[in-house]
Amino acid sequence: MTFCGVISYRTMKIKSLLAALSYSVSAVASLALGAEAWTTDFEAAKKAATEQKKDLLMSFTGSDWCGPCMMLDEEVFAKEDFLKTAQESYVLVNLDFPQKTTQEAALKQQNEKLAETYSIEGFPTVLLCDEQAKPYAVTGYQPGGSAAYLEHLKELKAVRTKRDEAFSRADKAQEGADKAKALAEGLAIMEPEVVEAHYMDVVSQIEKLDPEDKSGFVKARKEAVAKKEAEESAMQKVQQFFMGQIQPMLKAKDFSKANELVKGYLKENPDLAEDVKIGLSLNVAMAGPMEKGDVKEAHRIVEEMAKVYPKSELATNLDEIKAAIAEQMGEAKAPEEKPDAAAEGEKKDEKKLD
């Protein structure tokens, strides 16, 4: 559950992955969020949400060790414009899992229990929940700053509206099949992982209401579950490959050999999902440029990757990603330029003339 950024790629988008890589080039202290805006008390947050008729925004974070978490805090969650607007619709809950600072025992116990309850697998994870603490959307780090993030939240908020409308139709439906169809429509609006983790009671209800599967929901769900299991199995193998073979090479700074191994692995596993291929390739290919602070080489790598995967999010957001890389790597030490041999010769000749 402690993945942050790189190999837990299935829960992260291209821009978030690159942000994690870029952020690792410099040490950044954890950012203190606005004490008045955020609460760490989950039960108090639920009560406030009910009384104020607001949703919950629950941020599961690693404030002092997780690069994307710190970026999300710095670029969005600590910004005054975000706090002012977000608090109109949400009660903000900060659920931290620090590694370098000590937490009170009760707070640590609460956070660990919530992470288990909500099936948190990586950081940062941001859950949007109704006032009953029932999730309807999940997200994480998004580049673009507070204004872009607020727009992102607005889009996710619409998921709840559509969910509630579908469930309301189900309540009004007279026939079991019609009720099941409306419930299925409500589930289809949400991400599959949200449904699997938090709406199995509704799934069971649909199966009972529509035993002949007139809605097609049961068949579609079985296919989705089988696909997910296959993806998870593939990801476990990728993680084993990365941790067992690639990570030791990265630690030894043998970047060339690590890259060759990844290319071979991808050739042997052509059926991997595109985002997994991109994530694994970038994770290794960017290690060298990140180490050296070589922005030019980092840009070349993402440009080449965009050509290989022209329909990917990487290709779609290439300019934005390159700008983010340049901004973040600007804090790293730039590679030292070796003096030009001819120029050195001219300097020596000038000294002789003097």
C-alpha positions as CSV (number, residue, x, y, z in Angstrom):
1,M,0.0,0.0,0.0
2,T,3.0,2.3,0.1
3,F,3.6,2.7,-3.6
4,C,4.2,6.2,-4.7
5,G,4.3,7.3,-8.3
6,V,6.3,4.9,-10.4
7,I,5.7,1.2,-10.4
8,S,2.1,1.7,-9.1
9,Y,1.5,3.1,-12.5
10,R,-2.0,1.6,-13.0
11,T,-3.4,4.1,-10.5
12,M,-1.5,7.0,-12.1
13,K,-1.6,8.9,-15.4
14,I,1.4,9.8,-17.5
15,K,1.7,13.3,-16.2
16,S,1.6,12.2,-12.6
17,L,4.3,9.6,-13.3
18,L,6.6,12.2,-14.9
19,A,5.9,14.6,-12.0
20,A,7.0,11.9,-9.6
21,L,10.2,11.3,-11.5
22,S,10.9,15.0,-11.8
23,Y,10.2,15.7,-8.2
24,S,12.7,13.2,-7.1
25,V,15.6,15.3,-8.3
26,S,15.4,17.5,-5.3
27,A,14.6,17.1,-1.7
28,V,11.5,19.0,-0.6
29,A,10.2,19.5,2.9
30,S,6.7,18.4,3.6
31,L,4.1,21.2,3.3
32,A,1.8,22.2,6.1
33,L,-1.7,22.5,4.8
34,G,-4.0,25.2,6.1
35,A,-4.9,24.1,9.6
36,E,-8.3,25.7,9.5
37,A,-9.3,24.3,6.1
38,W,-8.3,20.7,6.6
39,T,-9.3,18.3,9.3
40,T,-7.7,15.0,10.4
41,D,-10.8,13.8,12.3
42,F,-12.8,11.6,10.0
43,E,-15.9,11.2,12.3
44,A,-16.0,15.0,12.8
45,A,-15.7,15.5,9.0
46,K,-18.7,13.1,8.4
47,K,-20.8,15.0,10.9
48,A,-19.9,18.3,9.4
49,A,-20.6,17.0,5.9
50,T,-24.1,15.9,7.0
51,E,-24.9,19.2,8.8
52,Q,-23.5,21.4,6.0
53,K,-24.8,19.2,3.1
54,K,-21.4,18.9,1.6
55,D,-19.4,16.0,0.2
56,L,-16.1,14.7,1.6
57,L,-12.7,15.2,-0.1
58,M,-10.4,12.6,1.5
59,S,-6.7,13.0,0.7
60,F,-4.6,9.9,1.5
61,T,-1.0,11.2,1.4
62,G,2.6,10.6,2.4
63,S,3.5,14.2,3.2
64,D,7.2,13.7,3.9
65,W,8.3,11.1,1.4
66,C,5.9,10.8,-1.6
67,G,6.9,13.2,-4.4
68,P,3.5,13.5,-6.1
69,C,1.9,13.9,-2.7
70,M,4.1,16.9,-1.9
71,M,3.5,18.3,-5.3
72,L,-0.3,18.0,-4.9
73,D,-0.1,19.8,-1.6
74,E,2.2,22.5,-2.8
75,E,0.5,23.2,-6.1
76,V,-3.1,22.7,-5.1
77,F,-4.2,21.8,-1.6
78,A,-2.3,24.6,0.1
79,K,-3.4,27.3,-2.4
80,E,-5.8,30.0,-1.1
81,D,-8.0,29.9,-4.2
82,F,-8.4,26.2,-4.0
83,L,-9.2,26.2,-0.3
84,K,-11.8,29.0,-0.7
85,T,-13.6,27.3,-3.6
86,A,-13.3,23.7,-2.5
87,Q,-14.7,24.4,1.0
88,E,-17.9,25.5,-0.6
89,S,-18.6,22.0,-1.7
90,Y,-16.4,19.7,0.4
91,V,-15.3,19.0,3.9
92,L,-11.5,18.5,3.4
93,V,-10.0,15.5,5.2
94,N,-6.2,15.0,5.4
95,L,-5.2,11.4,6.0
96,D,-1.4,11.3,6.3
97,F,1.0,8.4,6.3
98,P,4.4,10.0,7.1
99,Q,7.6,8.1,7.4
100,K,9.9,10.7,8.9
101,T,7.7,12.2,11.5
102,T,5.8,10.7,14.4
103,Q,2.0,10.7,14.6
104,E,-0.2,10.4,17.6
105,A,-1.2,6.7,18.1
106,A,-4.9,7.4,17.8
107,L,-4.5,9.3,14.5
108,K,-2.2,6.7,13.0
109,Q,-4.7,4.0,14.0
110,Q,-7.6,5.9,12.4
111,N,-5.7,6.5,9.2
112,E,-4.6,2.9,8.8
113,K,-8.1,1.7,9.4
114,L,-9.5,4.1,6.8
115,A,-6.9,3.0,4.3
116,E,-8.0,-0.6,4.8
117,T,-11.7,0.3,4.6
118,Y,-11.3,2.3,1.4
119,S,-8.8,-0.2,-0.2
120,I,-6.1,2.4,-0.7
121,E,-3.3,1.0,-2.8
122,G,-1.1,4.0,-3.6
123,F,-0.3,7.6,-2.8
124,P,-1.6,10.1,-3.4
125,T,-5.2,8.9,-3.5
126,V,-8.0,11.4,-3.4
127,L,-11.5,10.1,-2.7
128,L,-14.6,12.1,-3.3
129,C,-17.5,10.8,-1.1
130,D,-21.1,11.7,-0.3
131,E,-22.0,12.9,3.1
132,Q,-22.4,9.2,4.2
133,A,-18.7,8.7,3.2
134,K,-19.7,6.6,0.2
135,P,-17.1,7.1,-2.5
136,Y,-18.2,8.1,-6.0
137,A,-14.9,9.1,-7.6
138,V,-11.2,8.6,-7.1
139,T,-8.3,10.7,-8.4
140,G,-4.8,11.8,-7.4
141,Y,-2.2,14.2,-8.6
142,Q,-3.1,16.3,-11.6
143,P,-0.7,18.9,-13.1
144,G,-1.9,22.4,-14.0
145,G,-2.3,24.0,-10.6
146,S,-5.3,24.8,-8.4
147,A,-7.6,26.2,-11.1
148,A,-7.2,23.1,-13.3
149,Y,-7.8,20.9,-10.2
150,L,-11.0,22.7,-9.3
151,E,-12.3,22.1,-12.9
152,H,-11.3,18.4,-12.5
153,L,-13.3,18.2,-9.2
154,K,-16.3,19.8,-10.9
155,E,-16.2,17.0,-13.5
156,L,-16.0,14.4,-10.9
157,K,-18.8,16.0,-8.9
158,A,-21.1,15.4,-11.9
159,V,-20.5,11.7,-11.4
160,R,-22.4,11.9,-8.1
161,T,-25.2,13.8,-9.7
162,K,-25.6,11.2,-12.4
163,R,-25.3,8.3,-9.9
164,D,-28.0,9.8,-7.7
165,E,-30.3,10.4,-10.6
166,A,-29.9,6.7,-11.7
167,F,-30.5,5.4,-8.2
168,S,-33.5,7.7,-7.9
169,R,-35.0,6.1,-11.0
170,A,-34.4,2.7,-9.5
171,D,-36.3,3.7,-6.4
172,K,-39.3,4.7,-8.5
173,A,-39.2,1.7,-10.8
174,Q,-42.0,-0.9,-10.4
175,E,-40.5,-3.9,-12.2
176,G,-37.5,-5.7,-10.9
177,A,-35.7,-5.6,-14.3
178,D,-36.3,-1.9,-14.7
179,K,-35.0,-1.3,-11.2
180,A,-31.9,-3.4,-11.9
181,K,-31.3,-1.5,-15.2
182,A,-31.4,1.9,-13.4
183,L,-29.0,0.6,-10.7
184,A,-26.7,-0.7,-13.3
185,E,-26.7,2.7,-15.1
186,G,-25.7,4.3,-11.8
187,L,-22.8,2.0,-11.3
188,A,-21.7,2.3,-14.9
189,I,-21.0,6.1,-14.4
190,M,-18.4,5.3,-11.8
191,E,-14.9,3.9,-12.2
192,P,-14.9,0.0,-12.0
193,E,-12.4,0.0,-9.0
194,V,-14.8,2.3,-7.1
195,V,-17.7,-0.1,-7.8
196,E,-15.7,-3.2,-6.9
197,A,-14.5,-1.7,-3.6
198,H,-17.7,0.1,-2.4
199,Y,-20.8,-1.0,-4.3
200,M,-20.9,-4.7,-4.0
201,D,-24.2,-4.4,-2.1
202,V,-25.7,-2.8,-5.2
203,V,-24.2,-5.4,-7.4
204,S,-25.9,-8.2,-5.3
205,Q,-29.1,-6.3,-5.5
206,I,-29.0,-6.1,-9.3
207,E,-28.3,-9.8,-9.6
208,K,-31.3,-10.6,-7.4
209,L,-33.7,-8.2,-9.2
210,D,-32.6,-9.4,-12.7
211,P,-31.8,-13.2,-12.4
212,E,-32.2,-13.6,-16.2
213,D,-29.7,-10.7,-16.8
214,K,-32.0,-8.7,-19.1
215,S,-30.0,-5.6,-18.4
216,G,-26.8,-7.4,-19.5
217,F,-25.1,-6.2,-16.3
218,V,-24.0,-9.6,-14.9
219,K,-22.4,-10.6,-18.2
220,A,-20.6,-7.3,-18.6
221,R,-19.4,-7.4,-15.1
222,K,-18.0,-10.9,-15.4
223,E,-16.1,-9.8,-18.4
224,A,-14.8,-6.8,-16.6
225,V,-13.7,-8.8,-13.6
226,A,-11.9,-11.3,-15.8
227,K,-10.1,-8.5,-17.6
228,K,-9.1,-6.8,-14.3
229,E,-7.7,-10.1,-12.9
230,A,-5.6,-10.6,-16.0
231,E,-4.3,-7.0,-15.7
232,E,-3.5,-7.5,-12.1
233,S,-1.7,-10.7,-12.8
234,A,0.4,-9.0,-15.5
235,M,1.1,-6.1,-13.1
236,Q,2.4,-8.4,-10.4
237,K,4.8,-9.9,-12.9
238,V,5.9,-6.4,-14.0
239,Q,6.5,-5.4,-10.4
240,Q,8.5,-8.6,-9.7
241,F,10.6,-7.9,-12.8
242,F,11.2,-4.3,-11.8
243,M,12.0,-4.9,-8.1
244,G,14.1,-8.0,-8.8
245,Q,16.1,-7.0,-11.9
246,I,15.7,-3.4,-12.7
247,Q,15.8,-1.7,-9.3
248,P,19.3,-3.1,-8.4
249,M,20.6,-1.8,-11.7
250,L,19.2,1.7,-11.1
251,K,20.7,1.8,-7.7
252,A,24.0,0.8,-9.2
253,K,23.4,3.5,-11.9
254,D,23.8,1.0,-14.7
255,F,21.1,2.7,-16.7
256,S,22.1,1.4,-20.1
257,K,21.8,-2.3,-19.0
258,A,18.5,-1.5,-17.3
259,N,17.1,0.0,-20.4
260,E,18.2,-3.0,-22.5
261,L,16.5,-5.4,-20.0
262,V,13.2,-3.4,-20.2
263,K,13.2,-3.4,-24.0
264,G,13.7,-7.2,-23.9
265,Y,10.9,-7.7,-21.3
266,L,8.5,-5.6,-23.4
267,K,9.4,-7.6,-26.5
268,E,8.6,-10.8,-24.6
269,N,5.3,-9.4,-23.3
270,P,3.6,-7.6,-26.2
271,D,0.2,-7.9,-24.7
272,L,0.9,-5.6,-21.7
273,A,-1.4,-2.6,-21.5
274,E,-0.1,0.5,-23.3
275,D,0.1,2.6,-20.1
276,V,2.1,-0.1,-18.4
277,K,4.6,-0.2,-21.3
278,I,4.9,3.6,-21.2
279,G,5.2,3.7,-17.4
280,L,7.9,1.0,-17.2
281,S,9.9,2.4,-20.2
282,L,9.8,5.9,-18.8
283,N,10.6,4.9,-15.3
284,V,13.9,3.4,-16.5
285,A,14.7,5.6,-19.5
286,M,14.4,8.8,-17.4
287,A,16.6,7.6,-14.6
288,G,19.8,8.7,-16.2
289,P,18.7,12.2,-17.3
290,M,17.1,12.7,-13.9
291,E,20.4,11.8,-12.2
292,K,22.4,14.2,-14.4
293,G,19.7,17.0,-14.6
294,D,19.9,16.7,-18.4
295,V,16.6,18.4,-19.5
296,K,17.5,18.1,-23.2
297,E,17.9,14.3,-23.0
298,A,14.7,14.0,-20.9
299,H,12.8,15.9,-23.5
300,R,14.2,13.7,-26.3
301,I,13.1,10.6,-24.4
302,V,9.5,11.7,-24.0
303,E,9.4,12.9,-27.6
304,E,10.5,9.5,-28.9
305,M,8.0,7.8,-26.6
306,A,5.2,10.0,-27.9
307,K,6.1,8.9,-31.4
308,V,5.9,5.2,-30.4
309,Y,2.5,5.7,-28.7
310,P,0.9,8.6,-30.7
311,K,-2.6,8.1,-29.2
312,S,-1.4,8.0,-25.5
313,E,-1.9,10.7,-22.9
314,L,1.8,11.3,-23.1
315,A,1.5,12.3,-26.8
316,T,-1.6,14.4,-26.2
317,N,0.0,16.4,-23.4
318,L,3.5,16.4,-24.7
319,D,4.2,20.1,-24.5
320,E,2.7,20.4,-21.0
321,I,4.8,17.4,-19.9
322,K,8.0,18.8,-21.3
323,A,7.4,22.1,-19.6
324,A,6.8,20.4,-16.3
325,I,10.0,18.4,-16.7
326,A,12.0,21.6,-17.5
327,E,10.5,23.4,-14.6
328,Q,11.2,20.6,-12.1
329,M,14.6,19.6,-13.4
330,G,15.7,23.3,-13.4
331,E,16.1,22.8,-9.6
332,A,18.6,19.9,-10.2
333,K,22.2,20.4,-10.9
334,A,22.7,20.9,-14.7
335,P,25.3,18.6,-16.3
336,E,28.7,20.2,-16.4
337,E,29.8,21.2,-19.9
338,K,33.2,20.0,-20.8
339,P,35.5,22.7,-22.2
340,D,35.8,22.8,-25.9
341,A,39.3,21.5,-27.0
342,A,39.8,24.2,-29.6
343,A,38.8,26.9,-27.1
344,E,41.3,25.6,-24.6
345,G,44.0,25.7,-27.2
346,E,43.2,29.3,-28.0
347,K,43.4,30.2,-24.3
348,K,46.9,28.6,-24.1
349,D,48.1,30.4,-27.2
350,E,46.9,33.8,-25.7
351,K,48.9,33.1,-22.5
352,K,52.0,32.4,-24.6
353,L,51.6,35.7,-26.4
354,D,51.2,37.5,-23.1
